[in-house]
Amino acid sequence: MILSLDLDSEVPIYQQIRNRIVEAIASGELVEGSSLPSTRQLAVDLGINFHTVNKAYDLLRREGLLRINRKSGALVQRDARTGPPQPGFTDEWETRLRTLLAEAVAHGVGDPAVLDSCRSVLTSFMSSALAAGGADHGTKQGDSVS
């Protein structure tokens, strides 16, 4: 996994790390059981403070995506194949989605463009995951993704 960060971005570095790891899980690049570099190693690789990486890993742990163990390090705890989301996830996700959609509306992005963007991004993750390892991303037989 290669993490690309924008050190000049207004998005905090720990949030960028978190986001790139979530995207790698969604695309199937990281699957359940995949190990991540230690916080110190990733910090050295990226040239940043290890506390920044630790903050990103801890956020992912609290979100249920990573398992952190002193012996085995940071491991991906779940991916699309590990079953339905944990209780409460959908409500929290919908709250964040509401804010993202509000930003689009506030900036004048119209309904068709928002829906096209959502469809395009979702399709890209699902296509990548299928190519990476056959993850079904929670889509059951008969479900539609349109």
N, C-alpha and C positions, 0 to 999 in steps of 0.2 A: 504494500500500500504506500502510495506516495501522497504526502500531504502538501497541498499548496496553500500558502498563507499570504495575505496581503498585509504587510506590517504598517502600511499607511492607511488602512481601512479604519472607519469609525467603529466597526464591529470588533469587540475585544478579542485578543488572540485566543484566549481559552475557549471562547464561543466558536471561533473559526475552527479550532481543533475538534471540538465537539461536533460541529456541523459536518465536517469532512468525514469523521468516523461514522456518523449516522448514515451519511450518503454511501459510504463504502459497504455498510451492512445492507442498506436498501438495494444496492446494485448487485449484491451477491459476492462482492470482492472479499468481504469478511463474513464468515458464517459462524454459527454457534461453535464454540470451542477454539476459534482462532485466537492466537495470542498476539498481544500488542507489545511494542517495545516498553521497557521500563520507563518510568517518568524521567529519570535521569538521562537515559540514553536518548529518548526522543527530544528532550530539552537540548542536549548536546548537538544532536543532528540538526535541529532547527535554529540553534543559536539563541535560545531563550532561557529564562529562568525555569527551573524544574517545578517551582510552585505553580506556575502557569499551567503546565501540563497536568500537574496533580489536581488542579481545580477542574480542568476539563474531564479527567478520568472520574473524579468524584461525582460530578454532575451526571455523567453517563451511568455510574453505579446507582445513583439515586433514582434515575429514570428506568432502571431495570435492564439496561442494555449491556452492562459490564459486570463481571464478578472480579473482585480484587482480592488476591490472596498473597500473603508474604512469600510463600514458597513458589507458587506457580505464576505470580504476577497478575497482569490484567488479561482477562479472557472475555471474549464475546459471550454473553449469557444467553442471548436470544437473537433469532433472525426470523424471517417470514415463515419459516417452516416449523417453528417451535410452538405453534398453536395460537389461539386467540390472545388478544392483548390482555394485560393484567387489569384487574378492576380499577376503574377510575381513569385509565389512560384515555379513553375516547372523550370523556368530558373535558379533560385538560387539553387534549389535542384540538377539540372543537373551539375552545376558548382562544387558543393561539391562531387557529385558522380564521376565526372571526376578525381578529386584529389584522392579519395579513390582507384579508379581503377588504377591510375598512380602509387600509392604506391604498389599495388599488383604486377604490372608488373615490377616495379623497384626491387622488392624483388624476382622476378623469379616465381611468382605464375602463373601457366598456365591458359589459357582460360577455359578448362573444370572445373578446380577447382574453378575459380572465379564464373562461371555460376552456378555450383552446390551449392556453398556457398550462393549466392544470392537467389537461388530458395529455399534452406533450411530455411534461415532466414525469407523470405517472407511467406513461408508456415507456419512456427511456429507462426508468428504474426497473420495470418489470422485464423488459427485453434484456437488459444487462444481467439481471439475476437469473433469468432462464438460460442465458448463454454461459453464465458462470457455474451453474450447478443445478439447474432444474427446479429452483424454488418456485412455488406456485403463488407466493405472496398473499396467501389467505383467500384466493379466489377458488370457490368451489365449482364443481361441475354445474353448469346452468347459469352461473353468475355472469353478469356483463360488466365490462369496464368502460363502456362508452359514456 
